Amino acid sequence: MPETLGDGVLSWASMLDAKAREQALRTATVAAIDGHVALMPDAHWGMGCTIGSVIPTREAIIPSAVGVDIGCGVIAAETTLQAEQLPDDLEGLLSGWASRIPAGLGYWHADDDPAWAAFVAEHGVPAGVASDTRLRERAPRQFGTLGSGNHFLELCTDERDTVWLMLHSGSRGAGNTLAMRHIDRARSLMREAMVSLPDPDLAYLVQGTPAFAAYVRDLAWAQAYAFGSRQRMMTVALGELASQAPFDLVRTINNHHNYARREVHDGRELWITRKGAISARAGELGVVPGSMGTGSYIVRGLGNPASYQSAAHGAGRMMSRNQARRTFSPEDLERAMAGRTWLQRDAAALVDEIPGAYKDLDTVMADQHDLVEVVHRLTTVVNYKGVEKGNRRGIT
């Protein structure tokens, strides 16, 4: 059950540090917020607003609350394949993914992904991308690519030994660039209007203004870009798996966890921003991934109104990347990933993703027992992640 943290904040997080707590309390004082800020069990400090927070605003959006990786989320695909039907050696699958799904900073398609034309036919290209030479070139080439950081592609098995694929990614450079433009615009407008804010990163755009309309257009496009990019990569990943072990696809679940949309709560039409949180309406399926190699959960929402029908988006960081590199060694990561197929030769570059740098996923799930119910518990078998160009020593 949630804990009340001062005025305007409800928290489901039993593992909440003082920095994140103070940030959430500051966020709750912003005039555009209509209601309480809901902190999910994985909440931790972020730019402007706490990652793992749900923020209700009336006729306004805080761009930094959505974040710079607009539309970041997870797609999970359930197959008819059973664990016993998998090849004994899964290095070939990992190599196939690495050859067809670019991953890491500086890695993207040499040419436009074939799925890009279909995406553009449906969603177009916003002026902010079309008029920027760099973005106009990169957006097509980064569509259907994984990125780096905590983004990943995994093969997992559930408690029935059923095989799932799971992929975490966002809107890449296009979403980041568009987000930063609107964050900067919001800051500028707040300064011009002499609006007092507890943090400049909490600047908001007001509905009915040209700046708000422009942001909502770019927001919708970047969310669609991230959603479609995940779908594209999952299609490729499933194809590689099918080439080694034929199966039928049962279903896919594709969730955003960095986004904003209009919703009605308590009879009020609000903009609900989920920064590191998923929608968890009653009966809605969602995905809660763990840290590297620790497995994940498929969940069903309980529609809790106090959380604005939301839930945690994952384990949530407990250490910064720099702190993790100082604390852990490549050998520590190798021990944590024992028994799994992964890019072991990139251990030095991936050490900041070690499970010890994240919150315990089972504790997160226990904290949100009133937000979601568990449908399946997934165990990691194969993990594929990206690293920065120049640091890669493994599969290329």
C-alpha positions as CSV (number, residue, x, y, z in Angstrom):
1,M,0.0,0.0,0.0
2,P,1.2,3.5,-0.7
3,E,2.9,5.8,1.8
4,T,2.1,9.5,1.9
5,L,5.3,11.6,1.5
6,G,4.4,15.1,2.6
7,D,2.0,17.1,0.5
8,G,1.1,15.7,-2.9
9,V,3.1,12.5,-3.2
10,L,2.0,8.9,-2.8
11,S,4.9,6.3,-2.9
12,W,4.9,2.6,-3.4
13,A,8.7,2.5,-3.1
14,S,10.2,0.7,-0.1
15,M,13.6,1.4,-1.6
16,L,13.5,5.2,-2.0
17,D,16.6,7.3,-1.4
18,A,16.5,10.8,0.0
19,K,17.5,12.5,-3.3
20,A,14.6,10.9,-5.2
21,R,12.2,11.7,-2.3
22,E,13.1,15.4,-2.3
23,Q,12.8,15.6,-6.1
24,A,9.3,14.1,-6.0
25,L,8.2,16.5,-3.3
26,R,9.6,19.4,-5.4
27,T,7.8,18.2,-8.5
28,A,4.5,18.1,-6.6
29,T,4.6,21.9,-6.0
30,V,4.4,22.7,-9.7
31,A,1.3,24.7,-10.4
32,A,0.4,22.7,-13.5
33,I,0.0,19.5,-11.5
34,D,-3.6,18.6,-10.7
35,G,-3.6,15.8,-8.1
36,H,-0.9,13.9,-6.4
37,V,2.4,12.5,-7.9
38,A,2.5,8.7,-7.7
39,L,5.9,7.1,-7.1
40,M,6.3,3.6,-8.4
41,P,8.3,0.9,-6.5
42,D,11.3,1.4,-8.8
43,A,11.5,5.2,-8.3
44,H,14.9,6.8,-8.5
45,W,16.3,10.3,-9.2
46,G,16.1,11.6,-12.8
47,M,16.4,14.8,-14.8
48,G,13.7,17.2,-13.7
49,C,11.3,14.5,-12.4
50,T,11.9,11.2,-10.6
51,I,12.1,8.2,-12.9
52,G,9.3,5.9,-11.8
53,S,6.7,8.6,-11.3
54,V,3.2,9.3,-12.6
55,I,2.4,12.9,-13.0
56,P,-1.1,14.4,-13.6
57,T,-1.3,17.8,-15.2
58,R,-4.3,19.8,-16.4
59,E,-4.0,21.6,-19.7
60,A,-0.2,21.4,-19.6
61,I,2.7,18.9,-20.0
62,I,6.2,19.0,-18.4
63,P,8.5,17.9,-21.3
64,S,11.3,16.8,-19.0
65,A,8.8,14.6,-17.1
66,V,8.2,12.6,-20.3
67,G,12.0,12.6,-20.7
68,V,14.4,12.5,-23.6
69,D,13.8,8.9,-24.7
70,I,10.2,9.5,-25.7
71,G,8.3,6.3,-26.1
72,C,10.9,4.1,-24.6
73,G,9.3,0.8,-23.6
74,V,9.3,-3.0,-23.9
75,I,7.8,-5.5,-26.3
76,A,7.4,-9.1,-25.3
77,A,6.5,-12.0,-27.7
78,E,5.1,-15.3,-26.5
79,T,5.8,-18.3,-28.8
80,T,4.6,-21.9,-28.9
81,L,8.3,-23.0,-28.6
82,Q,9.3,-25.0,-25.5
83,A,12.7,-24.8,-23.8
84,E,13.5,-28.4,-24.8
85,Q,13.1,-27.5,-28.5
86,L,15.8,-24.8,-28.4
87,P,19.3,-25.6,-29.9
88,D,21.8,-26.8,-27.4
89,D,24.2,-24.0,-28.5
90,L,22.5,-20.6,-28.6
91,E,25.6,-18.6,-29.7
92,G,24.3,-18.9,-33.3
93,L,21.1,-17.1,-32.3
94,L,23.1,-14.4,-30.5
95,S,25.3,-13.9,-33.6
96,G,22.2,-13.7,-35.9
97,W,20.7,-11.0,-33.7
98,A,23.9,-9.1,-33.6
99,S,24.3,-9.2,-37.4
100,R,20.7,-8.0,-38.2
101,I,19.9,-5.7,-35.2
102,P,22.5,-3.0,-34.7
103,A,23.0,-2.2,-31.0
104,G,25.1,0.3,-29.2
105,L,26.0,4.0,-29.5
106,G,27.2,4.6,-33.1
107,Y,25.6,1.5,-34.5
108,W,22.7,1.7,-36.9
109,H,21.7,0.5,-40.4
110,A,24.0,1.3,-43.2
111,D,20.9,2.3,-45.3
112,D,17.2,2.9,-44.5
113,D,15.5,-0.1,-42.9
114,P,13.0,-1.5,-45.3
115,A,10.2,-1.0,-42.7
116,W,10.9,2.8,-42.7
117,A,8.8,3.5,-45.8
118,A,5.8,1.8,-44.3
119,F,6.2,3.8,-41.1
120,V,6.5,7.1,-43.0
121,A,3.4,6.2,-45.1
122,E,1.4,5.9,-41.9
123,H,2.9,8.5,-39.6
124,G,4.8,10.9,-41.9
125,V,7.9,12.8,-40.7
126,P,7.6,15.9,-38.5
127,A,9.0,19.2,-39.6
128,G,11.5,19.1,-36.8
129,V,13.1,16.0,-38.3
130,A,12.6,16.8,-42.0
131,S,14.2,20.2,-41.7
132,D,17.3,18.9,-39.8
133,T,19.9,17.4,-42.1
134,R,21.4,15.2,-39.4
135,L,18.1,13.9,-38.1
136,R,16.7,13.4,-41.6
137,E,19.6,11.1,-42.3
138,R,19.8,9.3,-39.0
139,A,16.1,8.7,-38.2
140,P,15.6,6.2,-41.0
141,R,18.9,4.4,-40.3
142,Q,18.2,4.2,-36.5
143,F,14.7,2.9,-37.0
144,G,14.8,-0.8,-35.9
145,T,18.0,-0.4,-33.9
146,L,18.5,-1.1,-30.2
147,G,20.7,1.6,-28.8
148,S,22.7,1.1,-25.6
149,G,22.5,1.6,-21.9
150,N,19.7,-0.6,-20.4
151,H,18.2,-1.4,-23.7
152,F,18.3,-5.2,-24.5
153,L,17.0,-8.1,-26.4
154,E,16.5,-11.4,-24.5
155,L,15.2,-14.9,-25.0
156,C,13.5,-16.1,-21.8
157,T,11.5,-19.0,-20.6
158,D,8.5,-18.9,-18.2
159,E,7.4,-21.2,-15.5
160,R,5.8,-23.5,-18.1
161,D,9.1,-23.6,-20.1
162,T,7.5,-21.6,-22.8
163,V,9.9,-19.4,-24.8
164,W,9.4,-15.6,-24.9
165,L,11.5,-12.9,-26.6
166,M,11.6,-9.5,-24.9
167,L,13.1,-6.2,-26.2
168,H,13.6,-2.8,-24.5
169,S,14.2,0.3,-26.7
170,G,13.1,3.8,-27.4
171,S,13.1,6.6,-30.0
172,R,16.8,6.9,-30.4
173,G,18.4,10.1,-31.6
174,A,15.3,11.6,-33.2
175,G,13.3,11.4,-29.9
176,N,16.2,12.7,-27.9
177,T,16.7,15.7,-30.2
178,L,13.0,16.6,-30.4
179,A,12.6,16.3,-26.6
180,M,15.6,18.6,-25.8
181,R,14.2,21.2,-28.2
182,H,10.9,21.3,-26.4
183,I,12.5,21.1,-22.9
184,D,14.6,24.2,-23.8
185,R,11.5,25.9,-25.3
186,A,9.5,25.3,-22.1
187,R,12.4,26.7,-20.0
188,S,12.6,29.8,-22.2
189,L,8.8,30.4,-22.0
190,M,8.7,30.1,-18.3
191,R,11.6,32.6,-17.9
192,E,9.8,35.1,-20.2
193,A,6.6,34.7,-18.2
194,M,8.6,35.0,-15.0
195,V,6.9,31.8,-13.7
196,S,8.5,30.6,-10.4
197,L,9.6,26.9,-10.5
198,P,11.4,24.8,-7.9
199,D,13.6,23.5,-10.7
200,P,14.1,24.9,-14.3
201,D,13.7,21.3,-15.6
202,L,10.1,21.4,-14.4
203,A,9.1,24.0,-16.9
204,Y,5.8,23.2,-18.6
205,L,4.0,24.0,-21.9
206,V,0.5,25.3,-21.6
207,Q,-2.3,23.8,-23.7
208,G,-3.7,26.2,-26.3
209,T,-0.4,27.7,-27.2
210,P,1.6,27.0,-30.4
211,A,4.5,25.6,-28.3
212,F,2.2,23.1,-26.7
213,A,0.7,22.0,-30.0
214,A,4.1,21.6,-31.6
215,Y,5.3,19.5,-28.7
216,V,2.2,17.2,-28.7
217,R,2.7,16.6,-32.5
218,D,6.3,15.7,-32.0
219,L,5.5,13.6,-28.9
220,A,2.9,11.5,-30.7
221,W,5.3,10.9,-33.6
222,A,8.3,10.0,-31.4
223,Q,6.1,7.6,-29.4
224,A,4.9,6.0,-32.7
225,Y,8.6,5.8,-33.9
226,A,9.6,4.0,-30.7
227,F,6.6,1.6,-30.8
228,G,7.2,0.8,-34.5
229,S,10.9,0.4,-34.0
230,R,10.3,-2.2,-31.3
231,Q,7.9,-4.1,-33.5
232,R,10.4,-4.1,-36.4
233,M,13.2,-5.5,-34.2
234,M,11.0,-8.1,-32.7
235,T,10.0,-9.3,-36.2
236,V,13.7,-9.7,-37.1
237,A,14.5,-11.4,-33.8
238,L,11.6,-13.8,-34.1
239,G,12.7,-14.6,-37.7
240,E,16.2,-15.5,-36.5
241,L,14.8,-17.8,-33.8
242,A,12.4,-19.4,-36.3
243,S,15.4,-20.2,-38.6
244,Q,16.7,-22.4,-35.8
245,A,13.5,-23.7,-34.2
246,P,10.1,-23.3,-36.0
247,F,7.2,-22.1,-33.9
248,D,4.0,-20.1,-34.0
249,L,3.5,-16.7,-32.4
250,V,0.9,-16.6,-29.6
251,R,0.8,-12.9,-28.8
252,T,2.9,-9.7,-28.4
253,I,2.7,-7.0,-25.7
254,N,4.1,-3.6,-26.6
255,N,4.2,-1.1,-23.7
256,H,5.5,2.5,-23.5
257,H,7.0,3.6,-20.2
258,N,8.2,7.1,-21.1
259,Y,5.2,8.9,-22.5
260,A,2.2,11.2,-21.9
261,R,-1.4,10.9,-23.0
262,R,-4.8,12.3,-22.2
263,E,-6.8,10.2,-19.7
264,V,-9.9,10.6,-17.5
265,H,-9.4,10.0,-13.8
266,D,-12.0,10.8,-11.1
267,G,-14.1,12.4,-13.9
268,R,-11.3,14.9,-14.8
269,E,-9.6,14.9,-18.2
270,L,-5.9,15.1,-17.4
271,W,-2.5,14.7,-19.2
272,I,-1.0,11.7,-17.5
273,T,2.8,11.5,-17.8
274,R,4.5,8.2,-17.0
275,K,8.2,8.6,-16.6
276,G,9.5,5.1,-16.1
277,A,6.0,3.7,-15.5
278,I,3.5,1.6,-17.4
279,S,-0.2,1.7,-17.8
280,A,-1.9,-0.9,-15.6
281,R,-5.6,-0.5,-16.2
282,A,-7.8,-3.4,-15.0
283,G,-7.1,-6.5,-17.1
284,E,-4.4,-4.7,-19.2
285,L,-1.3,-6.8,-19.8
286,G,2.1,-5.3,-19.2
287,V,5.8,-6.1,-19.0
288,V,8.1,-5.4,-16.0
289,P,11.7,-6.3,-17.0
290,G,14.5,-6.8,-14.5
291,S,18.1,-5.9,-14.8
292,M,20.6,-7.6,-17.1
293,G,20.0,-11.4,-16.9
294,T,17.7,-11.4,-13.9
295,G,14.5,-12.1,-15.7
296,S,11.2,-10.3,-16.0
297,Y,7.5,-10.4,-15.3
298,I,4.4,-10.4,-17.5
299,V,1.7,-8.7,-15.4
300,R,-2.0,-7.9,-15.5
301,G,-3.1,-4.5,-14.3
302,L,-5.5,-4.1,-11.3
303,G,-6.6,-0.6,-12.2
304,N,-5.7,1.0,-8.9
305,P,-7.0,4.6,-9.1
306,A,-4.4,5.9,-6.5
307,S,-1.6,5.2,-9.0
308,Y,-3.6,6.6,-11.9
309,Q,-3.9,2.9,-13.1
310,S,-0.1,2.6,-13.4
311,A,2.8,0.3,-12.3
312,A,6.6,0.1,-12.2
313,H,8.5,-0.2,-15.5
314,G,11.3,-2.4,-14.2
315,A,13.9,-2.8,-11.5
316,G,15.1,0.8,-11.4
317,R,18.7,1.9,-10.9
318,M,20.2,1.9,-7.4
319,M,23.7,3.1,-8.5
320,S,24.8,5.6,-11.1
321,R,26.8,4.1,-14.0
322,N,30.0,5.6,-12.8
323,Q,29.4,4.2,-9.3
324,A,28.7,0.8,-10.7
325,R,32.0,0.9,-12.7
326,R,33.8,1.8,-9.5
327,T,32.1,-0.9,-7.5
328,F,32.0,-3.9,-9.8
329,S,34.5,-5.6,-12.1
330,P,34.0,-7.5,-15.4
331,E,34.6,-10.7,-13.4
332,D,31.7,-9.8,-11.2
333,L,29.4,-9.4,-14.2
334,E,30.6,-12.7,-15.6
335,R,29.7,-14.4,-12.4
336,A,26.3,-12.8,-12.3
337,M,25.6,-13.9,-15.9
338,A,26.9,-17.5,-15.4
339,G,24.8,-20.1,-17.3
340,R,23.4,-17.6,-19.8
341,T,24.4,-16.9,-23.4
342,W,25.5,-13.2,-23.7
343,L,28.3,-10.9,-25.1
344,Q,30.8,-12.1,-22.5
345,R,33.8,-10.6,-24.4
346,D,32.1,-7.2,-23.9
347,A,32.0,-7.6,-20.1
348,A,34.2,-4.6,-19.4
349,A,32.0,-2.3,-21.4
350,L,28.8,-3.7,-19.9
351,V,29.8,-3.8,-16.2
352,D,27.6,-0.7,-15.4
353,E,24.6,-2.9,-16.3
354,I,25.4,-5.5,-13.7
355,P,22.3,-6.6,-11.7
356,G,23.9,-5.3,-8.4
357,A,23.5,-1.7,-9.8
358,Y,19.7,-2.1,-9.9
359,K,17.0,-2.6,-7.3
360,D,15.8,-6.1,-6.5
361,L,13.0,-6.9,-8.9
362,D,11.2,-9.2,-6.5
363,T,11.0,-6.5,-4.0
364,V,9.7,-4.1,-6.6
365,M,7.0,-6.7,-7.4
366,A,6.1,-7.2,-3.8
367,D,5.7,-3.4,-3.4
368,Q,3.2,-3.2,-6.2
369,H,1.0,-6.2,-5.3
370,D,-2.0,-3.8,-5.3
371,L,-1.1,-2.4,-8.7
372,V,-0.6,-5.6,-10.8
373,E,-1.0,-9.3,-10.6
374,V,1.7,-11.7,-11.9
375,V,0.8,-13.7,-15.0
376,H,4.2,-15.2,-15.8
377,R,7.7,-15.0,-14.4
378,L,10.4,-15.1,-17.1
379,T,13.9,-16.4,-16.7
380,T,16.7,-15.1,-18.9
381,V,18.5,-17.6,-21.3
382,V,20.1,-15.3,-23.9
383,N,20.9,-11.6,-23.5
384,Y,22.0,-9.2,-26.2
385,K,22.9,-5.6,-25.4
386,G,24.7,-2.7,-27.2
387,V,27.9,-0.9,-26.3
388,E,29.5,2.3,-27.4
389,K,31.3,2.2,-30.8
390,G,35.0,1.6,-30.2
391,N,34.5,-0.3,-27.0
392,R,33.0,-3.4,-28.7
393,R,35.2,-6.5,-28.5
394,G,32.6,-9.2,-28.9
395,I,30.3,-10.1,-31.8
396,T,30.2,-7.5,-34.6
